[in-house]
């Protein structure tokens, strides 16, 4: 039964029978037959069929919800038992907002030193996507804002406080200032994250409160892209101060505090609320608490 539920989860993820079969390392007829057997066991259609995958029926959506819980619990059980025998091993998946991606190393590096048998996958996602992935058990944890938009049913560990800086060239607009206001920031051309990013929504809100609106000259969902443009000395952007320091400032780039008012938000680890907590999640929470107190 578990393998059939895993096939159904793969189908939901890939939205395509062939790709789902490839993901599960089985043939497409094997996957299709397994889904058909699930339907026969429930006595109802779970998948809308046509010349291609067309989605799940309402009953199929409900079965999919249970499948994610059951498969996740099965994996957690195996992980728990394995950790008793051989120490912590396995695979941990972390989704992080772009502004926090560089900070994942403060967790993964000491974690790996203590548990070398664990491997990592780090994904860049929006804050909304992170919560959806956690809810669907597609990632084990996330790094996101904790105090700006609703989080839902997750457990949190605060890691650091994020404040904002204008990154610009020394000879660029406002480049000779020791501090700037949000109203002044809104008066110059900027490159910013795309509007689906929570960091961008925070910046837009601060600019609106200062009585100005910004029309970015460049948008990207990657902080690396934004920083690469700032480093040319021809662009300006708004970034978290800690991220700017991590990416590394150059002679061409100044990091100028934005005040009036100062905007500060908390970024932290989010994990699903579940009992018992998986060994990997428990170890990651422990590492986050150590990092927060350092």
C-alpha positions as CSV (number, residue, x, y, z in Angstrom):
1,X,0.0,0.0,0.0
2,X,2.8,2.5,0.9
3,X,4.4,2.2,-2.5
4,X,1.1,2.9,-4.2
5,X,0.6,6.0,-2.1
6,X,4.1,7.1,-3.0
7,X,3.2,6.8,-6.7
8,X,0.1,9.0,-6.1
9,X,2.2,11.6,-4.4
10,X,4.7,11.5,-7.3
11,X,1.9,12.0,-9.8
12,X,0.6,15.0,-7.9
13,X,4.1,16.5,-7.9
14,X,4.9,15.8,-11.6
15,X,1.4,16.2,-13.0
16,X,2.4,13.7,-15.6
17,X,2.3,9.9,-15.6
18,X,5.6,9.4,-17.5
19,X,7.6,11.8,-15.3
20,X,6.0,10.4,-12.1
21,X,7.0,6.9,-13.1
22,X,10.6,8.1,-13.9
23,X,10.7,9.8,-10.5
24,X,9.7,6.5,-8.8
25,X,12.1,4.4,-10.9
26,X,9.3,2.3,-12.3
27,X,7.7,1.9,-15.8
28,X,4.7,4.0,-16.7
29,X,2.4,0.9,-16.9
30,X,3.5,-0.2,-13.4
31,X,2.6,3.2,-12.0
32,X,-0.7,3.4,-13.8
33,X,-1.6,-0.2,-12.7
34,X,-0.8,0.8,-9.1
35,X,-3.1,3.8,-9.2
36,X,-5.8,1.7,-10.8
37,X,-5.4,-0.9,-7.9
38,X,-5.8,2.0,-5.4
39,X,-9.0,3.1,-7.2
40,X,-10.3,-0.5,-7.1
41,X,-9.6,-0.8,-3.4
42,X,-11.5,2.4,-2.6
43,X,-14.2,1.6,-5.1
44,X,-14.0,5.0,-6.8
45,X,-12.1,7.1,-9.3
46,X,-9.2,9.0,-7.9
47,X,-7.6,10.4,-11.1
48,X,-9.3,12.3,-13.9
49,X,-8.2,10.5,-17.1
50,X,-7.9,11.6,-20.7
51,X,-5.2,11.6,-23.2
52,X,-3.0,13.1,-20.4
53,X,-3.2,13.6,-16.7
54,X,-6.0,16.0,-15.9
55,X,-5.9,16.1,-12.1
56,X,-7.5,14.3,-9.2
57,X,-11.2,13.8,-8.4
58,X,-12.4,15.3,-5.1
59,X,-12.1,11.8,-3.6
60,X,-8.6,11.6,-5.1
61,X,-7.6,14.9,-3.5
62,X,-8.7,13.6,-0.1
63,X,-6.8,10.4,-0.6
64,X,-3.8,12.4,-1.6
65,X,-3.9,14.3,1.7
66,X,-3.9,11.1,3.7
67,X,-1.2,9.6,1.4
68,X,1.2,12.5,2.3
69,X,0.6,12.0,6.0
70,X,0.9,8.2,5.9
71,X,4.0,8.2,3.6
72,X,5.7,10.9,5.7
73,X,5.0,8.9,9.0
74,X,6.3,5.8,7.4
75,X,9.6,7.5,6.4
76,X,9.8,9.1,9.8
77,X,9.4,5.7,11.5
78,X,12.2,4.2,9.4
79,X,14.4,7.2,10.0
80,X,13.8,6.9,13.8
81,X,14.6,3.2,13.9
82,X,17.7,3.6,11.7
83,X,19.0,6.5,13.9
84,X,18.9,4.1,16.9
85,X,21.0,1.6,15.1
86,X,23.5,3.7,13.1
87,X,23.1,7.3,14.3
88,X,21.4,10.1,12.5
89,X,21.3,9.5,8.7
90,X,19.1,10.4,5.8
91,X,18.1,13.4,3.7
92,X,16.9,16.7,5.0
93,X,15.1,19.2,2.7
94,X,15.1,22.9,3.6
95,X,13.3,25.6,1.6
96,X,14.5,29.2,2.3
97,X,13.4,32.6,1.2
98,X,16.1,34.2,-1.1
99,X,17.2,36.7,1.5
100,X,17.9,33.8,3.9
101,X,19.6,31.4,1.5
102,X,23.1,32.4,2.4
103,X,22.3,31.9,6.1
104,X,21.5,28.2,5.7
105,X,25.2,27.5,6.0
106,X,25.1,28.6,9.7
107,X,22.8,25.6,10.3
108,X,23.9,23.0,7.8
109,X,27.7,23.3,8.5
110,X,27.6,22.5,12.2
111,X,24.8,20.0,11.6
112,X,26.9,18.0,9.2
113,X,29.9,18.1,11.6
114,X,27.8,16.4,14.2
115,X,25.9,14.1,11.8
116,X,28.0,13.4,8.7
117,X,25.6,10.7,7.5
118,X,22.9,13.3,6.7
119,X,22.7,14.9,3.2
120,X,21.0,18.2,2.4
121,X,18.8,19.7,-0.4
122,X,18.4,23.5,-0.1
123,X,15.7,25.1,-2.2
124,X,15.0,28.8,-2.9
125,X,11.2,29.5,-2.6
126,X,8.8,32.2,-1.7
127,X,7.5,32.3,1.9
128,X,4.0,31.2,0.7
129,X,5.6,28.2,-1.2
130,X,7.6,27.3,1.9
131,X,4.5,26.9,4.0
132,X,2.7,24.9,1.3
133,X,5.7,22.6,1.0
134,X,5.8,22.0,4.7
135,X,2.1,21.4,4.9
136,X,2.4,18.8,2.1
137,X,5.4,17.2,3.7
138,X,7.5,18.0,0.6
139,X,10.2,19.6,2.7
140,X,11.3,19.1,6.3
141,X,11.9,22.7,7.3
142,X,11.9,26.2,6.1
143,X,13.7,29.5,6.7
144,X,11.3,32.5,6.4
145,X,10.0,35.6,8.1
146,X,8.3,34.8,11.4
147,X,6.6,38.1,12.3
148,X,5.2,39.7,9.1
149,X,2.6,37.4,7.5
150,X,0.5,34.4,9.0
151,X,2.5,31.2,9.3
152,X,-0.2,28.6,10.1
153,X,0.4,25.4,12.0
154,X,4.2,25.3,12.4
155,X,6.8,25.4,15.2
156,X,9.3,28.2,15.0
157,X,12.8,29.1,16.2
158,X,14.0,32.7,15.8
159,X,17.4,33.0,14.3
160,X,18.2,36.6,13.6
161,X,16.7,40.1,13.1
162,X,16.7,41.5,9.6
163,X,17.1,45.3,8.9
164,X,17.5,47.0,5.6
165,X,20.3,48.8,3.8
166,X,20.6,50.7,0.6
167,X,23.3,49.2,-1.5
168,X,24.7,51.6,-4.0
169,X,28.0,52.8,-5.5
170,X,29.9,55.5,-3.6
171,X,29.6,57.9,-6.5
172,X,25.9,57.0,-7.2
173,X,22.7,58.6,-6.0
174,X,22.8,58.9,-2.2
175,X,26.1,57.1,-2.2
176,X,27.8,59.7,0.0
177,X,25.2,59.5,2.8
178,X,25.7,57.9,6.2
179,X,22.0,57.1,6.4
180,X,19.0,57.5,4.2
181,X,15.2,57.6,4.6
182,X,12.7,55.4,2.9
183,X,11.3,58.4,1.0
184,X,14.8,59.1,-0.4
185,X,15.3,55.5,-1.4
186,X,12.0,55.7,-3.3
187,X,13.3,58.6,-5.3
188,X,16.1,56.6,-7.1
189,X,16.0,53.7,-9.6
190,X,16.2,50.3,-7.9
191,X,16.6,46.7,-8.7
192,X,14.5,44.5,-6.4
193,X,13.1,41.1,-5.9
194,X,9.9,40.1,-7.7
195,X,6.5,41.0,-6.2
196,X,5.8,37.4,-5.1
197,X,8.6,37.6,-2.6
198,X,7.8,38.7,1.0
199,X,10.9,40.9,1.2
200,X,9.6,42.9,-1.8
201,X,6.2,43.3,-0.1
202,X,8.0,44.6,3.0
203,X,9.9,47.1,0.9
204,X,6.9,48.2,-1.1
205,X,4.9,48.7,2.2
206,X,7.7,50.8,3.7
207,X,8.0,53.0,0.6
208,X,4.2,53.5,0.5
209,X,4.2,54.5,4.1
210,X,6.9,57.0,3.2
211,X,4.6,58.5,0.6
212,X,6.3,57.1,-2.5
213,X,6.0,54.1,-4.9
214,X,8.8,52.5,-6.7
215,X,8.9,51.1,-10.3
216,X,12.0,48.9,-10.3
217,X,14.3,49.1,-13.4
218,X,15.1,45.4,-12.8
219,X,13.3,42.6,-11.0
220,X,14.6,39.1,-10.2
221,X,13.8,36.2,-7.8
222,X,17.5,35.9,-7.1
223,X,19.5,38.0,-4.7
224,X,22.7,36.9,-6.5
225,X,21.3,38.6,-9.7
226,X,20.5,41.8,-7.8
227,X,23.9,41.9,-6.1
228,X,25.7,41.2,-9.3
229,X,24.1,44.3,-10.8
230,X,24.8,46.4,-7.7
231,X,28.5,45.4,-7.9
232,X,28.8,47.0,-11.4
233,X,28.5,50.4,-9.7
234,X,25.6,51.3,-12.0
235,X,22.6,49.9,-10.0
236,X,21.1,50.3,-6.5
237,X,19.1,47.9,-4.4
238,X,17.6,47.4,-0.9
239,X,18.9,44.3,0.9
240,X,19.1,43.0,4.4
241,X,22.2,44.2,6.1
242,X,23.4,40.7,7.2
243,X,23.0,39.4,3.7
244,X,25.0,42.2,2.2
245,X,27.8,41.4,4.6
246,X,27.6,37.7,3.8
247,X,27.8,38.4,0.0
248,X,30.7,40.6,0.6
249,X,31.1,44.4,0.0
250,X,33.6,45.8,-2.4
251,X,35.2,49.2,-2.9
252,X,32.5,50.0,-5.4
253,X,29.5,49.2,-3.1
254,X,28.3,51.0,0.0
255,X,25.8,49.6,2.5
256,X,23.8,52.5,3.9
257,X,21.3,52.1,6.8
258,X,17.7,53.0,5.9
259,X,16.0,54.9,8.8
260,X,12.9,57.0,9.3
261,X,11.5,54.6,10.2
262,X,13.8,51.7,10.8
263,X,12.2,48.4,9.7
264,X,13.2,45.2,11.4
265,X,11.8,41.7,10.9
266,X,12.6,38.3,12.5
267,X,13.8,35.4,10.3
268,X,13.8,31.9,11.6
269,X,13.4,28.2,11.2
270,X,9.9,26.7,10.7
271,X,9.1,23.0,11.0
272,X,5.8,21.0,11.0
273,X,4.1,20.5,14.4
274,X,4.0,16.8,14.9
275,X,4.5,14.3,17.7
276,X,6.8,12.6,17.8
277,X,9.1,14.9,15.9
278,X,11.3,13.2,13.4
279,X,15.0,12.7,14.6
280,X,16.3,14.9,11.8
281,X,13.8,17.7,12.5
282,X,14.6,17.5,16.2
283,X,18.3,17.8,15.5
284,X,17.8,20.7,13.2
285,X,15.7,22.6,15.7
286,X,18.5,21.9,18.3
287,X,21.1,23.4,15.9
288,X,18.9,26.4,15.2
289,X,18.6,27.1,18.9
290,X,22.4,26.9,19.3
291,X,22.8,29.3,16.4
292,X,20.3,31.7,17.8
293,X,22.0,31.8,21.2
294,X,25.5,32.2,19.7
